[in-house]
Protein backbone atom coordinates (compact mmCIF):
# COMPACT_ATOMS: atom_id res chain seq x y z
CA UNK A 1 0.00 0.00 0.00
CA UNK A 2 1.57 3.27 -1.11
CA UNK A 3 0.12 6.36 0.58
CA UNK A 4 1.40 9.83 -0.20
CA UNK A 5 2.35 12.20 2.59
CA UNK A 6 -0.40 14.59 1.51
CA UNK A 7 -3.01 11.82 1.77
CA UNK A 8 -1.67 10.83 5.19
CA UNK A 9 -1.88 14.39 6.51
CA UNK A 10 -5.38 14.78 5.07
CA UNK A 11 -6.48 11.50 6.68
CA UNK A 12 -5.11 12.59 10.07
CA UNK A 13 -6.80 16.00 9.73
CA UNK A 14 -10.15 14.40 8.90
CA UNK A 15 -9.80 11.96 11.79
CA UNK A 16 -9.09 14.81 14.21
CA UNK A 17 -12.08 16.77 12.87
CA UNK A 18 -14.33 13.76 13.48
CA UNK A 19 -12.97 13.24 17.00
CA UNK A 20 -13.45 16.91 17.90
CA UNK A 21 -17.00 16.80 16.53
CA UNK A 22 -17.80 13.69 18.56
CA UNK A 23 -16.33 15.22 21.72
CA UNK A 24 -18.26 18.45 21.17
CA UNK A 25 -21.52 16.55 20.81
CA UNK A 26 -20.82 14.51 23.95
CA UNK A 27 -19.95 17.61 25.97
CA UNK A 28 -22.98 19.52 24.71
CA UNK A 29 -25.22 16.63 25.78
CA UNK A 30 -23.80 16.97 29.31
CA UNK A 31 -24.50 20.72 29.42
CA UNK A 32 -27.89 21.26 27.90
CA UNK A 33 -28.33 25.00 27.75
CA UNK A 34 -31.01 26.02 30.23
CA UNK A 35 -32.25 29.62 30.38
CA UNK A 36 -33.51 29.11 33.95
CA UNK A 37 -29.99 28.35 35.20
CA UNK A 38 -27.71 31.44 35.22
CA UNK A 39 -24.68 29.20 35.86
CA UNK A 40 -25.33 27.38 32.60
CA UNK A 41 -23.84 30.26 30.60
CA UNK A 42 -20.61 30.11 32.61
CA UNK A 43 -20.50 26.33 32.23
CA UNK A 44 -21.09 26.69 28.50
CA UNK A 45 -18.27 29.27 28.25
CA UNK A 46 -15.90 26.94 30.12
CA UNK A 47 -16.91 24.11 27.81
CA UNK A 48 -16.22 26.20 24.72
CA UNK A 49 -12.87 27.38 26.07
CA UNK A 50 -11.85 23.79 26.80
CA UNK A 51 -12.87 22.66 23.34
CA UNK A 52 -11.03 25.60 21.74
CA UNK A 53 -7.92 24.55 23.67
CA UNK A 54 -8.35 20.97 22.41
CA UNK A 55 -8.68 22.26 18.84
CA UNK A 56 -5.51 24.35 19.20
CA UNK A 57 -3.72 21.24 20.47
CA UNK A 58 -4.96 19.22 17.50
CA UNK A 59 -3.88 21.94 15.08
CA UNK A 60 -0.44 21.99 16.70
CA UNK A 61 -0.22 18.21 16.41
CA UNK A 62 -1.32 18.34 12.78
CA UNK A 63 1.36 20.95 12.06
CA UNK A 64 4.03 18.81 13.75
CA UNK A 65 2.92 15.76 11.78
CA UNK A 66 3.03 17.72 8.54
CA UNK A 67 6.59 18.89 9.29
CA UNK A 68 7.62 15.33 10.15
CA UNK A 69 6.04 14.00 6.95
CA UNK A 70 7.89 16.63 4.92
CA UNK A 71 11.16 15.57 6.59
CA UNK A 72 10.48 11.95 5.71
CA UNK A 73 9.66 12.91 2.14
CA UNK A 74 12.96 14.80 1.85
CA UNK A 75 14.86 11.84 3.31
CA UNK A 76 13.07 9.52 0.91
CA UNK A 77 14.07 11.70 -2.05
CA UNK A 78 17.70 11.68 -0.90
CA UNK A 79 17.68 7.91 -0.46
CA UNK A 80 16.07 7.40 -3.88
CA UNK A 81 18.76 9.59 -5.46
CA UNK A 82 21.46 7.58 -3.67
CA UNK A 83 19.83 4.36 -4.84
CA UNK A 84 19.94 5.52 -8.46
CA UNK A 85 23.60 6.47 -8.12
CA UNK A 86 24.49 3.13 -6.50
CA UNK A 87 22.55 1.15 -9.09
CA UNK A 88 24.28 3.00 -11.92
CA UNK A 89 27.65 2.24 -10.29
CA UNK A 90 26.74 -1.44 -10.00
CA UNK A 91 25.69 -1.57 -13.64
CA UNK A 92 28.87 0.23 -14.66
CA UNK A 93 31.04 -2.12 -12.59
CA UNK A 94 29.26 -5.22 -13.87
CA UNK A 95 29.64 -4.08 -17.48
CA UNK A 96 33.44 -4.29 -17.09
CA UNK A 97 33.17 -8.01 -16.42
CA UNK A 98 31.29 -8.72 -19.62
CA UNK A 99 33.87 -7.15 -21.93
Secondary structure, 3 states (H helix, E strand, C coil): CCCCHHHHHHHHHHHHHHHHHHHHHHHHHHCCCCCCCCHHHHHHHHHHHHHHHHHHHHHHHHHHHHHHHHHHHHHHHHHHHHHHHHHHHHHHHHHHHHC
